[in-house]
């Protein structure tokens, strides 16, 4: 524990740049990451086919699900406590390293036990593949924890440069491994699973250059952070489960080929989430720093207009794009994306409102609604997926996310005095442009 006589440091407040500047920087970084990841999936799909693509996607999805399961909400708690409570970076960093090691070891053991006792849950993955996934989990957790600290410090350029660099290295490794060294599925899993550890090392080097030393583990601070993070953690994990669980159900019921087709459609959906995710990511520290509901409402209105148009355009172009990138063997992935598109729009809008609630301390209702969405998604899949086919997985996600959007709008309306302010207005583009140019609130005084 840190001695109680140690004086608190100033909160690492958000950058003094405008919201639009941070959004543009982050959006550019995320677009670059998406393009690099898509290029990697194209290399895997063309070299290994739908079956190989499905197996790699299941392994990668397993790492991501376990990463979210072990995130403990620290990706939000780390910046939140830096902004609102002035917690020292050294303390947050020490707690993150300790929790990452403990949670990573526990989840690695869990996935190995799943392979031993419930092999159907990791169908298509042999022991070597599962071992690679297990080994990657601690690094994947540290990647999230440290990224949250960098976000709280307002280091948006470094935040994005490191993420782009790690994915560039991964793409180069895939290209050399698949087409020069002729590696197969297992080699591809090594690359896609280890990319998080590479990013974690880079973030740690960045933070070590900023702090004089890594502090001692602060148990009382960790308890406060975990209490705050619990509701966000539950909601965030269920959000990931709704679309990621579909992939595992498709793999379990219909096999790796169907999983490969669905993973391609889901990958396009993930790419579309980039814009609202980036905007929500930059709204969060401003709300946590004292922003009001008008800021969120303005952002939501513009996102609903612009993002809605982009989702419609993506549905029109999905067929030609998938055929061009992945080949005729993945043609059915475009049909699956058509079923996913309504959910893509709904989840994008939910993301903005969810980040608003996170900045407000995340009320209980904002967590509870995610259980409703998960229950609806699982019920539809279990009832229809085995008999009706892969499209049910996409349909269930769209139904669940649309329901979640309705529930989030209702919650926001209760807080703000009515949901009408979320409805786009005339001249909305210019109004939201002014909102984006607002400066972030100053950091909390030390």
WOCORWO-V558166 format. One record per helix or strand of 3 or more residues. SS is the DSSP state (H for helix, E for strand). FROM is the first residue (numbers start at 1). LEN is the number of residues. If there is no record, write none. Layout:
# WOCORWO-V558166
ss->SS from->FROM len->LEN
ss->SS from->FROM len->LEN
This chain:
# WOCORWO-V558166
ss->H from->19 len->51
ss->H from->74 len->11
ss->H from->89 len->29
ss->H from->119 len->4
ss->H from->127 len->26
ss->H from->156 len->24
ss->H from->185 len->24
ss->H from->219 len->36
ss->H from->256 len->17
ss->H from->274 len->15
ss->H from->293 len->34
ss->H from->328 len->3
ss->H from->332 len->28
ss->H from->364 len->25
ss->H from->391 len->26
ss->H from->419 len->4
ss->H from->428 len->9
